[in-house]
Amino acid sequence: MTTANKIRVICGDILDFVDDPAVAGDKAYRYFEQGALVIQDGKVADLGFERDILPSLALAYPDQLIDTKRYTGRLIIPGMIDTHIHLPQTEMIGAYGEQLLTWLTEYAFPTEKKFADEDYARQVSQRFIDELLRNGTTSALVFGTVHPQSVNAFFSEAQQRKLRMIAGKVMMDRNCPEDLSDCPESSYQDSKALIEKWHNVDRLSYAVTPRFAPTSSPEQLAKCTQLLEEYPDVYLHTHLSENKDECAWVKELFPESEDYLGVYEDAGLVRRRSVFAHSIHLAERELDCLAKTQASVSHCSTSNLFLGSGLFNLKACEKRGIHVGMGTDVGAGTSFSMLQTGNEAYKIQQLQGEKFSAFKGLYLATLGGARALDLEGTIGNFNTGCEADFVVLDYQATPFLSFRLKEAKTLHERLFAIMMLGDDRCIEATYILGEKAYKRDGQPQFKPTLADISEPSVLKEVS
């Protein structure tokens, strides 16, 4: 029996989002306790309660093998989406003691030089993707290095694993080490060749990737715009207003621009499918511009705290309807885990006197990320026709998590505990297009007793 003739049914507790909780409240999510997810040809065919779905399957698919997998007492969510991460910084994650500009010079740039070697880039790409899948991340927007071979290596590995990934070659022609510098024309030609080779091939997409305004001349930014005009459905991926010293430097380098975002705006780079990482120190005008142009923001909470960059104003983005996803920003971010990224995002809002629920955190990690990447309807939730990338979360992943969850009385309390205490150990399995791509070794990590798995109060169901 071929995969094309097989219907896969995944049973367990299922949660996804149809809107932003800040907009739709409790109507933003769907929760099916003892639910069923039906997958055909790698895409979602149906979603609902097991009691409603299973009896009708044989009639709905009379000529096909029905393969049912049960994850009793587990939570199934869409694959998580990392909207800003650096492939070459994998090996120097957790480097000590600097803020952004010194950190780049001391740690990031020396590491990135190694990616001139394509074999090395391929080895790191394998480890990088392994870590993404181990943490339940199924799609990502990825920085390569200035070397085209870094992107070739990454896309080759992602293609083999049938992943939906977006990546690009870094473009920088000034204020960087000479052996990491290109020029406007070479960066254009290299990026164009990569777009022709990889963009829209299988599940891969390309992002034009100027590192940030200080490392690109106006001439190079003009070449970025030329690429976006020639290939209208590619992405623009860069940094914006991460650090106050960086913002002051941009003002010195581009005195004619109104503000930091204005540098990109003057070059014609602020548009739909433009994703700006960090975006912490923004003026009202910049926020209004992001909203008007339908550009997106990646909130990189872990790295913002690690580098002491500042506190992201999520409420200002919500007020204007700006699409926001979450990014781990490895390697300034100290974890590949989107759960841990949500943990830090909660703390950033607390420091500003704002609330950040587990529903909001999981929305940003799934549908919010899809919206930020202009991929709603393709990934991000379990609507019919979406690609069946999903994650199985284990409530019993550790003895302490199991102990803590015995006190959870509502769905939100369970989810919040997972977001605060969870990490890669909570990922029991990661599926790509309905096929298992990662399985946690030694399942279960914790063998619960009957007392550990006793059900708390009945959780809320939203169909």
C-alpha positions in Angstrom: 0.0 0.0 0.0 1.6 3.3 -1.1 1.5 6.5 1.0 -0.9 8.0 -1.6 -3.4 5.2 -0.8 -3.2 5.6 3.0 -5.2 7.8 5.3 -3.4 8.6 8.5 -5.4 9.4 11.6 -3.7 10.9 14.7 -5.7 10.8 17.9 -5.1 12.7 21.1 -5.9 16.0 22.6 -5.6 18.6 19.8 -5.2 22.3 20.0 -4.8 24.9 17.2 -5.6 28.6 16.5 -7.8 30.3 14.0 -7.1 33.8 15.1 -5.1 36.0 17.5 -6.3 35.7 21.1 -5.7 39.4 21.5 -8.5 39.9 18.8 -10.8 36.9 19.2 -10.4 35.9 22.9 -11.6 32.4 23.6 -12.8 32.0 20.0 -9.2 32.2 18.8 -8.5 28.6 19.5 -10.0 25.1 19.0 -9.5 22.4 21.5 -10.6 18.8 21.0 -10.1 16.6 24.1 -9.8 13.1 22.5 -9.7 14.6 19.1 -8.7 13.2 15.7 -6.6 14.7 12.9 -7.1 13.1 9.5 -4.2 13.4 7.0 -4.3 12.6 3.3 -1.4 13.1 0.9 0.5 15.0 3.6 -2.3 17.5 4.1 -5.0 18.0 6.7 -8.2 16.4 5.5 -10.4 16.7 8.6 -10.3 17.7 12.3 -12.7 17.1 15.1 -13.6 14.9 18.1 -12.6 11.3 17.8 -16.1 10.2 18.5 -17.3 12.1 15.4 -14.5 11.4 13.0 -13.7 7.7 13.5 -17.1 6.1 12.7 -17.3 7.8 9.3 -13.8 7.1 8.0 -14.5 3.8 6.4 -17.4 5.3 4.4 -15.4 8.4 3.5 -12.4 6.5 2.3 -13.6 3.1 1.1 -10.6 2.2 -1.0 -7.8 3.3 1.3 -5.9 1.9 4.2 -6.7 3.8 7.4 -3.6 4.0 9.7 -4.5 5.2 13.2 -2.0 6.3 15.7 -3.1 7.1 19.3 -1.3 9.6 21.6 -3.5 9.2 24.7 -3.0 12.0 27.2 -0.7 13.9 24.8 -1.3 17.3 23.3 -1.0 17.7 19.5 -0.4 21.1 18.1 0.7 22.5 14.7 4.4 22.5 14.0 6.1 25.5 15.5 7.5 28.3 13.4 10.7 30.1 14.1 10.6 33.5 12.4 14.2 34.5 13.0 17.2 32.3 13.6 20.9 32.1 12.5 22.3 28.9 11.1 26.0 29.8 11.5 25.6 30.8 15.2 24.6 27.3 16.2 28.0 26.4 17.6 28.5 29.7 19.6 25.1 29.8 21.3 25.4 31.0 24.9 28.6 33.1 24.3 29.3 35.2 27.4 29.0 38.7 28.3 28.5 41.3 25.5 25.9 43.5 24.0 25.0 43.4 20.3 27.8 45.3 18.5 30.7 43.8 20.5 29.0 40.4 20.5 29.0 40.4 16.7 32.7 41.3 16.5 33.8 38.9 19.3 31.7 35.9 18.5 29.4 36.0 15.5 31.7 37.1 12.8 34.6 34.7 13.6 32.2 31.8 13.6 30.6 32.8 10.3 34.0 32.7 8.6 34.0 28.9 8.9 31.1 28.7 6.4 33.3 29.3 3.5 33.8 25.5 3.7 30.7 23.9 2.3 31.3 20.6 4.0 31.4 22.4 7.3 28.2 24.3 6.4 26.6 20.9 5.6 27.6 19.4 8.9 26.3 22.3 10.9 23.1 22.4 8.8 22.4 18.8 9.8 22.9 19.5 13.5 20.8 22.7 13.2 17.9 20.9 11.6 18.1 18.1 14.0 17.8 20.6 16.9 14.8 22.3 15.2 12.9 19.0 14.9 13.9 17.9 18.4 12.3 21.1 19.7 9.2 20.8 17.6 10.1 23.5 15.1 9.0 22.5 11.6 9.5 25.8 9.7 12.0 28.6 10.1 13.2 31.9 8.5 17.0 31.4 8.5 20.0 33.6 8.1 22.9 32.0 6.3 26.3 33.7 5.9 27.8 35.8 3.2 28.9 32.6 1.5 26.4 31.2 -1.0 27.6 27.7 0.0 26.0 28.1 3.4 22.6 28.5 1.8 23.2 25.7 -0.7 24.1 23.4 2.2 21.1 24.3 4.3 18.6 24.1 1.5 20.0 20.7 0.4 19.5 19.3 3.9 16.1 20.8 4.3 15.0 19.5 0.9 16.0 16.0 1.8 13.8 16.1 4.9 10.9 17.7 3.0 10.8 20.7 5.2 9.2 24.1 4.6 12.1 26.5 5.1 13.0 30.0 4.1 16.6 31.2 4.0 19.0 33.6 2.4 22.6 34.6 1.9 23.7 37.4 4.1 24.5 40.6 2.1 27.0 43.1 3.7 29.5 45.3 2.0 30.8 47.5 4.8 31.5 47.7 8.5 32.4 44.0 8.7 35.5 41.8 8.4 37.0 41.9 4.9 36.7 38.2 4.5 32.9 38.4 5.2 32.3 41.3 2.9 30.8 41.2 -0.6 29.9 44.1 -2.8 26.6 45.4 -4.3 27.0 43.6 -7.6 28.4 40.3 -6.2 25.7 40.1 -3.5 23.1 40.7 -6.2 24.5 38.1 -8.6 25.0 35.5 -5.8 21.5 36.0 -4.4 19.9 35.9 -7.9 21.6 32.6 -8.6 20.4 31.2 -5.3 16.8 32.4 -6.0 16.9 30.7 -9.4 18.2 27.5 -7.9 16.0 27.2 -4.8 13.1 29.5 -4.5 9.7 27.7 -4.8 11.5 24.4 -5.2 9.6 21.8 -3.2 8.9 23.5 0.1 11.7 26.0 0.0 11.6 29.8 -0.3 14.3 32.5 -0.6 14.8 35.6 1.6 16.8 38.5 0.4 19.0 39.0 3.5 20.9 42.3 4.1 22.3 41.7 7.6 21.2 45.1 8.9 21.5 48.7 7.8 25.0 49.4 9.2 26.6 46.7 7.1 25.0 47.6 3.8 25.7 50.6 1.7 22.8 52.5 0.0 24.0 50.9 -3.3 23.7 47.4 -1.8 20.2 48.2 -0.4 19.2 49.3 -3.9 20.3 45.9 -5.2 18.1 44.2 -2.5 15.2 46.2 -3.9 16.0 45.2 -7.4 15.9 41.5 -6.4 12.5 42.0 -4.7 11.2 43.7 -7.9 12.5 40.9 -10.1 11.1 38.2 -7.8 8.0 39.6 -6.1 7.2 36.6 -4.0 10.6 36.3 -2.3 11.1 37.6 1.3 13.1 40.4 2.8 14.7 39.4 6.1 16.8 41.7 8.2 17.3 43.3 11.6 15.6 46.4 12.9 16.1 48.5 16.1 17.5 45.8 18.3 19.9 47.9 20.4 20.1 51.6 21.3 23.8 51.9 20.3 22.9 50.3 17.0 20.0 52.8 16.4 22.4 55.7 17.1 24.9 54.2 14.6 22.2 54.0 12.0 21.4 57.6 12.5 25.0 58.6 11.9 25.3 56.4 8.8 22.0 57.5 7.2 21.4 61.1 8.4 19.0 61.7 5.5 16.6 59.0 6.7 13.8 59.9 9.1 14.5 56.9 11.4 15.9 53.3 11.4 12.9 51.9 9.5 13.1 54.9 7.2 16.4 53.6 5.9 14.7 50.5 4.6 11.7 52.4 3.6 13.7 54.9 1.5 15.3 51.9 -0.3 11.9 50.4 -1.1 12.3 47.4 1.2 9.3 47.7 3.5 6.5 45.7 2.1 4.5 42.5 2.5 6.8 39.6 3.1 9.4 41.8 4.7 10.2 40.4 8.1 12.1 42.7 10.6 13.7 40.9 13.6 13.6 42.6 17.0 11.9 45.9 16.3 12.2 47.0 19.9 13.1 50.8 19.8 10.5 52.0 17.3 8.8 55.4 17.1 5.1 55.7 16.4 5.8 56.6 12.8 7.7 53.3 12.3 4.9 51.2 13.8 2.4 52.9 11.6 4.6 52.3 8.6 4.9 48.6 9.4 1.1 48.3 9.7 0.4 50.3 6.5 2.9 48.2 4.4 1.8 44.8 5.9 5.4 44.1 6.9 6.0 41.7 9.8 8.0 41.6 13.0 9.8 38.7 14.7 9.8 39.0 18.5 13.1 37.5 19.7 12.5 37.5 23.5 15.3 35.2 24.6 18.1 37.1 22.8 16.7 40.5 23.7 17.1 39.6 27.4 20.5 37.8 26.8 22.1 40.7 25.1 20.3 43.3 27.2 18.7 44.9 24.1 15.4 46.0 25.5 11.7 45.2 26.0 9.5 44.6 22.9 6.2 46.5 22.8 3.8 43.8 21.8 0.8 45.8 22.6 1.7 48.5 20.2 1.9 45.9 17.4 -1.4 44.4 18.5 -3.1 47.8 18.5 -2.1 48.4 14.8 -2.7 44.8 13.6 1.0 44.2 12.8 1.7 40.5 12.2 4.1 39.3 14.8 5.9 35.9 15.1 8.4 34.6 17.6 12.0 33.9 16.8 14.6 32.1 18.9 17.4 34.2 17.3 20.0 31.4 18.0 22.8 32.1 18.8 22.1 35.2 20.8 19.0 33.3 21.8 20.0 30.6 24.2 17.6 27.9 23.2 16.1 26.3 20.0 12.9 25.7 22.0 9.9 27.9 21.1 8.4 26.9 24.5 11.4 28.6 26.2 11.1 31.5 23.9 7.4 31.9 25.0 8.7 31.7 28.6 10.9 34.7 28.1 8.3 36.6 26.1 6.0 36.3 29.1 8.7 37.9 31.3 9.2 40.8 28.9 5.5 41.6 29.0 5.5 41.3 32.8 8.3 43.9 33.1 6.0 46.3 31.2 2.9 45.6 33.3 1.2 43.6 30.5 -0.2 40.1 30.4 1.0 37.3 28.1 -1.1 34.1 28.2 -0.1 30.6 27.1 -2.7 31.0 24.4 -0.9 34.0 23.1 2.5 32.3 23.3 1.3 29.2 21.4 -0.5 31.4 18.8 2.7 33.3 18.1 4.6 30.0 17.8 2.1 28.6 15.3 -0.5 30.6 13.4 1.1 33.9 14.3 4.3 32.8 12.8 2.5 31.6 9.7 0.8 35.0 9.3 4.1 36.8 9.8 5.6 34.7 7.0 2.5 35.2 4.8 1.8 31.4 4.9 -1.6 31.3 6.6 -3.5 28.5 4.9 -0.3 26.6 4.2 1.1 26.0 7.7 0.2 27.2 11.2 -3.0 25.4 12.0 -5.1 22.4 11.1 -7.5 23.9 8.6 -8.4 21.6 5.8 -5.7 21.7 3.1 -2.9 22.9 5.4 0.3 20.9 5.3 0.3 18.3 8.1 3.4 19.4 10.1 2.6 18.9 13.8 4.1 18.2 17.2 3.2 15.8 20.0 3.7 17.3 23.4 4.1 15.0 26.4 2.5 16.3 29.7 4.5 13.6 31.5 7.9 14.5 30.1 9.6 15.0 33.4 8.7 13.9 37.0 8.4 17.5 38.1 6.2 18.6 35.2 3.9 15.7 35.9 3.8 16.6 39.5 3.1 20.3 38.7 0.3 19.5 36.2 -1.6 17.6 38.9 -2.5 21.0 40.2 -3.7 22.3 36.8 -7.5 22.8 36.8 -8.0 24.3 33.4 -6.6 24.0 29.9 -4.8 27.3 30.2 -3.1 26.3 33.4 -1.8 23.2 31.7 -0.5 25.1 28.7 1.0 27.8 30.8 2.9 25.3 32.9 4.2 23.7 29.7 5.3 27.1 28.4 7.1 28.0 31.6 8.6 24.6 32.4 8.8 22.8 29.1 11.7 22.4 26.6 12.9 19.8 24.1 12.1 17.0 26.6 8.4 17.8 26.1 8.5 17.0 22.4 7.6 13.3 22.0 7.4 13.4 18.2 7.6 15.8 15.3 5.8 15.1 12.1 6.5 16.5 8.6 3.7 16.2 6.0 2.1 13.5 8.2 5.2 11.4 8.5 7.3 11.1 11.7 10.5 13.0 11.4 11.6 12.9 15.0 10.9 10.6 17.9 12.2 11.2 21.3 14.7 8.5 22.4 13.8 6.2 25.3 10.0 7.0 25.4 8.7 7.8 27.9 11.4 9.7 29.6 9.4 9.5 32.7 7.3 6.5 33.6 4.3 7.9 35.4 2.4 6.2 38.2 -1.4 6.0 38.3 -1.3 9.0 40.6 0.7 11.0 38.2 -1.7 10.5 35.3 -4.9 11.0 37.2 -7.1 13.6 35.5 -7.6 17.0 37.1 -10.9 18.8 36.7 -12.5 18.5 33.3 -10.9 20.9 30.8 -12.7 23.3 28.6 -13.6 22.1 25.2 -14.0 24.4 22.3 -15.1 22.9 19.0 
